[in-house]
Amino acid sequence: MSKILDIAHDMAKDLVEVGAMDEVTMRTVESLCLPEKKVFLPQDIRRIRTTNHLSQPVFALISAFILHQAGLNRTDFFDL
């Protein structure tokens, strides 16, 4: 996050604490302050997998489990 977004996020949290901002607006501010999503190229994924000594099936299983825990599925990320 950039320095400016950090400051804006801290100010918004303070405003919620004193009752000057509601939770819905805070969620909007938080969504705007999220860092950019990193794009992983196939070679990045392979490097991560091999560095952690994981086979492709095990890596896929772990990835699916993480998505499931977050309430997401592969179609949220890929056009299948």
C-alpha positions as CSV (number, residue, x, y, z in Angstrom):
1,M,0.0,0.0,0.0
2,S,1.2,3.5,-0.7
3,K,2.0,5.9,2.1
4,I,-1.1,8.0,1.2
5,L,-3.4,5.0,1.3
6,D,-1.9,4.0,4.6
7,I,-2.7,7.4,6.1
8,A,-6.2,7.4,4.6
9,H,-6.9,4.0,6.0
10,D,-5.7,5.0,9.5
11,M,-7.8,8.1,9.4
12,A,-10.9,6.1,8.3
13,K,-10.3,3.6,11.2
14,D,-10.2,6.5,13.6
15,L,-13.4,8.0,12.2
16,V,-15.1,4.6,12.7
17,E,-13.9,4.5,16.3
18,V,-15.4,7.9,17.2
19,G,-18.6,7.1,15.3
20,A,-18.1,9.6,12.5
21,M,-18.0,6.9,9.8
22,D,-20.2,3.8,9.5
23,E,-18.9,0.2,8.9
24,V,-20.3,0.1,5.3
25,T,-18.2,3.2,4.4
26,M,-15.2,1.6,6.1
27,R,-15.5,-1.5,4.0
28,T,-15.5,0.7,0.9
29,V,-12.4,2.5,2.1
30,E,-10.7,-0.9,2.9
31,S,-11.5,-2.2,-0.6
32,L,-10.0,0.9,-2.2
33,C,-6.8,0.5,0.0
34,L,-6.1,-3.1,-1.1
35,P,-2.8,-3.6,-2.7
36,E,-2.7,-4.6,-6.4
37,K,-3.2,-8.3,-7.1
38,K,0.1,-9.9,-8.2
39,V,-0.1,-11.8,-11.4
40,F,1.9,-15.1,-11.3
41,L,3.3,-16.4,-14.5
42,P,3.6,-20.1,-15.0
43,Q,7.4,-20.0,-14.3
44,D,6.6,-18.2,-11.0
45,I,4.2,-20.9,-10.0
46,R,6.7,-23.6,-10.9
47,R,9.4,-21.8,-8.9
48,I,7.2,-21.6,-5.8
49,R,6.2,-25.2,-6.2
50,T,9.7,-26.6,-6.7
51,T,11.2,-24.3,-3.9
52,N,8.7,-25.9,-1.5
53,H,9.3,-29.4,-2.8
54,L,5.7,-29.9,-3.9
55,S,4.5,-32.1,-6.8
56,Q,1.9,-30.6,-9.1
57,P,-1.0,-32.7,-7.7
58,V,-0.1,-31.7,-4.1
59,F,0.3,-28.0,-5.0
60,A,-3.1,-28.1,-6.8
61,L,-4.7,-29.7,-3.8
62,I,-3.3,-27.1,-1.4
63,S,-4.4,-24.3,-3.8
64,A,-7.9,-25.8,-4.0
65,F,-8.1,-26.1,-0.2
66,I,-7.1,-22.4,0.2
67,L,-9.7,-21.2,-2.3
68,H,-12.3,-23.4,-0.6
69,Q,-11.5,-21.9,2.8
70,A,-11.8,-18.4,1.3
71,G,-15.2,-19.3,-0.1
72,L,-14.0,-19.1,-3.7
73,N,-13.4,-21.6,-6.5
74,R,-11.3,-21.7,-9.6
75,T,-13.9,-20.1,-11.8
76,D,-13.5,-16.9,-9.7
77,F,-10.1,-16.6,-11.2
78,F,-10.2,-18.3,-14.6
79,D,-12.6,-18.3,-17.5
80,L,-13.2,-22.0,-17.7
